[in-house]
Amino acid sequence: MGSPFTITFYHSDTLQASHFANDCFLLVDSLVAIYSDYIDSSELNRLSATSGQGRFFPVSAALYDILLLSKEAYILSNKTFDISIGPLTRFWRKARKEKRFPELNEVTEKKKKVGFDKIQIDTSTRSVYLTERGMQLDLGGIAQGYIAQKVLERLQQHSIPTALVNVSGDIAIGNPPAGKAGWSIGINVPQEEEKLLKACLQPREWLTPQPPKGGD
């Protein structure tokens, strides 16, 4: 999905470790082929292509599952998390490539095609109907973390509990390395690929109540 993807895990057998890693990356490839909006032939884009055609589109179990989770996120976020944002994200990608700032009327026109209420999910037939022509679904806000979790679960199925999956900052973690209380996470300095921000807080310091300043 155009992002760095790393898997860290521990295993006593190098050959088996290589086999399990390959299995996980094949899983990633299969899910990317479903969820990516950069691949024209992806299942997500084939679904989007049916928008406004007045028909339901049968979807795979993998796409159906993430659509239901996206709907739940839409509800829990008071409608601020919305995977129907695709027309706007594609429009802004194009504007950025052209190095221009869009006109307000252009943005307003794209917004007319956005809204999870325009997505109908039939749970009895596992199919989806996009009611507005020109809709484009964008799973960028959920797919990377979802895939990371699925990879972690695959490793656990291989009896590998100690693992960390990192998809460009979307992280799923299992048990920490032996002898460690947890995983150590570093954050890059902006615009510096190889330089990490200094650790400026002690563990859990940010949770410690601080006394009020001044005379209050």
C-alpha positions as CSV (number, residue, x, y, z in Angstrom):
1,M,0.0,0.0,0.0
2,G,3.0,2.3,-0.6
3,S,4.3,2.0,2.9
4,P,7.2,0.4,4.7
5,F,6.3,-3.0,6.3
6,T,8.4,-4.8,8.8
7,I,7.8,-7.9,11.0
8,T,10.0,-8.6,14.0
9,F,9.7,-12.0,15.8
10,Y,11.7,-14.6,17.6
11,H,12.1,-18.2,16.7
12,S,14.7,-20.9,17.5
13,D,14.8,-22.3,13.9
14,T,16.1,-20.1,11.2
15,L,14.5,-22.1,8.3
16,Q,11.1,-22.2,10.0
17,A,11.3,-18.5,10.8
18,S,12.0,-17.8,7.1
19,H,9.0,-19.9,6.1
20,F,6.7,-18.2,8.6
21,A,7.9,-14.8,7.5
22,N,7.2,-15.6,3.9
23,D,3.7,-16.9,4.8
24,C,3.0,-13.6,6.5
25,F,4.1,-11.5,3.6
26,L,2.0,-13.6,1.2
27,L,-1.0,-12.8,3.5
28,V,-0.1,-9.1,3.3
29,D,0.0,-9.2,-0.5
30,S,-3.4,-10.9,-0.7
31,L,-5.0,-8.3,1.6
32,V,-3.3,-5.4,-0.3
33,A,-4.8,-6.8,-3.5
34,I,-8.2,-6.4,-1.9
35,Y,-7.9,-3.1,0.1
36,S,-5.6,-0.9,-2.0
37,D,-7.1,2.1,-3.8
38,Y,-3.8,2.4,-5.7
39,I,-4.3,-0.9,-7.6
40,D,-6.9,-0.5,-10.4
41,S,-7.9,-4.2,-10.2
42,S,-8.3,-4.3,-6.4
43,E,-11.6,-5.6,-5.0
44,L,-12.1,-2.2,-3.3
45,N,-11.8,-0.3,-6.6
46,R,-14.0,-2.8,-8.4
47,L,-16.6,-2.2,-5.7
48,S,-16.2,1.6,-6.1
49,A,-16.7,1.2,-9.9
50,T,-20.2,0.0,-9.3
51,S,-21.3,3.2,-7.5
52,G,-24.5,4.7,-8.7
53,Q,-25.4,1.6,-10.8
54,G,-28.3,0.6,-8.6
55,R,-27.0,-2.8,-7.7
56,F,-25.4,-4.7,-4.8
57,F,-21.9,-6.0,-5.3
58,P,-20.9,-9.3,-3.6
59,V,-17.7,-8.9,-1.6
60,S,-15.2,-11.3,-0.1
61,A,-15.1,-12.2,3.6
62,A,-12.0,-10.0,4.0
63,L,-13.5,-6.9,2.5
64,Y,-16.9,-7.5,4.2
65,D,-15.1,-7.7,7.6
66,I,-13.2,-4.5,7.3
67,L,-16.3,-2.7,5.9
68,L,-18.2,-3.7,9.1
69,L,-15.4,-2.4,11.2
70,S,-15.3,0.8,9.3
71,K,-19.0,1.3,9.9
72,E,-18.5,0.7,13.6
73,A,-15.7,3.3,13.6
74,Y,-17.9,5.7,11.7
75,I,-20.6,5.4,14.4
76,L,-18.2,5.5,17.4
77,S,-16.4,8.6,16.0
78,N,-19.7,10.5,15.6
79,K,-19.3,10.2,11.8
80,T,-15.8,11.7,11.7
81,F,-14.1,8.5,10.5
82,D,-15.5,7.9,7.0
83,I,-14.1,5.5,4.4
84,S,-16.2,7.1,1.6
85,I,-13.7,10.0,1.6
86,G,-12.1,8.7,-1.5
87,P,-13.3,11.4,-4.0
88,L,-11.7,14.0,-1.8
89,T,-8.4,12.1,-1.1
90,R,-7.9,11.4,-4.8
91,F,-8.8,15.0,-5.6
92,W,-6.2,16.4,-3.2
93,R,-3.5,13.9,-4.4
94,K,-4.1,15.3,-7.9
95,A,-3.9,18.9,-6.7
96,R,-0.7,18.2,-4.8
97,K,0.8,16.6,-7.9
98,E,-0.2,19.6,-9.9
99,K,1.1,21.9,-7.1
100,R,-2.1,24.0,-6.9
101,F,-4.6,24.8,-4.2
102,P,-8.1,23.7,-5.2
103,E,-11.0,26.2,-5.5
104,L,-13.7,25.9,-2.9
105,N,-16.4,25.0,-5.4
106,E,-14.2,22.0,-6.6
107,V,-14.0,20.7,-3.0
108,T,-17.7,21.3,-2.4
109,E,-18.5,19.3,-5.5
110,K,-16.4,16.3,-4.4
111,K,-18.0,16.4,-0.9
112,K,-21.4,15.6,-2.5
113,K,-20.1,12.1,-3.2
114,V,-19.0,11.5,0.4
115,G,-20.9,10.0,3.3
116,F,-21.1,6.6,4.9
117,D,-24.9,6.9,4.7
118,K,-24.5,6.3,1.0
119,I,-23.1,2.8,1.6
120,Q,-25.6,0.1,2.1
121,I,-24.4,-3.3,3.5
122,D,-26.6,-6.4,3.1
123,T,-25.6,-8.8,5.8
124,S,-27.7,-11.6,4.5
125,T,-26.0,-11.7,1.1
126,R,-22.6,-10.1,2.1
127,S,-22.9,-7.5,-0.6
128,V,-22.6,-3.7,-0.8
129,Y,-24.5,-1.0,-2.6
130,L,-22.9,2.4,-3.2
131,T,-25.8,4.7,-3.9
132,E,-24.1,7.8,-5.3
133,R,-22.4,7.8,-8.7
134,G,-18.7,8.6,-8.5
135,M,-18.1,7.3,-5.0
136,Q,-14.7,6.0,-4.1
137,L,-13.9,4.1,-0.9
138,D,-10.6,4.8,0.8
139,L,-9.4,2.3,3.5
140,G,-6.2,4.2,4.2
141,G,-7.3,5.1,7.8
142,I,-7.9,1.5,8.8
143,A,-6.4,-1.1,6.4
144,Q,-2.7,-0.8,7.6
145,G,-3.5,-1.4,11.2
146,Y,-6.0,-4.1,10.3
147,I,-3.4,-5.9,8.2
148,A,-0.8,-5.6,11.0
149,Q,-3.2,-7.3,13.4
150,K,-4.0,-10.1,11.0
151,V,-0.3,-10.7,10.5
152,L,0.2,-10.8,14.3
153,E,-2.6,-13.3,14.6
154,R,-1.1,-15.5,11.8
155,L,2.2,-15.6,13.7
156,Q,0.3,-16.6,16.9
157,Q,-1.2,-19.4,14.9
158,H,2.3,-20.5,14.2
159,S,3.0,-20.5,18.0
160,I,5.0,-17.3,17.8
161,P,3.8,-15.1,20.7
162,T,6.7,-12.7,20.7
163,A,6.3,-10.4,17.7
164,L,5.9,-6.8,16.5
165,V,4.3,-5.8,13.2
166,N,4.9,-2.3,11.9
167,V,3.1,-0.9,8.9
168,S,4.5,2.6,8.6
169,G,3.7,3.4,12.2
170,D,0.6,1.4,12.5
171,I,1.8,-1.2,15.1
172,A,0.4,-4.5,16.4
173,I,2.4,-6.2,19.2
174,G,2.5,-9.5,20.9
175,N,4.5,-10.5,23.9
176,P,7.7,-8.5,24.5
177,P,11.2,-10.0,23.9
178,A,12.5,-12.3,26.6
179,G,13.7,-10.5,29.7
180,K,12.1,-7.2,28.6
181,A,9.1,-5.4,30.1
182,G,8.0,-4.3,26.7
183,W,9.0,-3.2,23.2
184,S,11.2,-0.1,22.7
185,I,9.6,2.3,20.1
186,G,11.6,5.1,18.5
187,I,10.1,8.1,16.7
188,N,12.0,9.7,13.8
189,V,12.9,13.4,13.9
190,P,10.8,15.1,11.2
191,Q,12.6,15.2,7.9
192,E,15.4,13.0,9.4
193,E,15.1,9.4,8.3
194,E,17.9,8.1,10.5
195,K,17.7,10.3,13.5
196,L,15.4,9.5,16.4
197,L,13.7,12.0,18.9
198,K,15.4,11.9,22.3
199,A,13.5,10.3,25.1
200,C,12.5,13.3,27.1
201,L,10.1,11.5,29.5
202,Q,10.6,8.7,32.0
203,P,8.2,5.8,31.6
204,R,4.7,6.8,32.8
205,E,5.9,10.2,33.8
206,W,3.2,11.8,31.6
207,L,0.6,10.1,33.8
208,T,1.9,11.6,37.1
209,P,-0.2,14.5,38.3
210,Q,1.8,17.7,38.6
211,P,1.2,20.3,41.3
212,P,-0.3,23.6,40.1
213,K,2.0,26.5,39.4
214,G,1.7,29.8,41.2
215,G,-0.1,30.5,44.4
216,D,-3.4,28.6,43.6
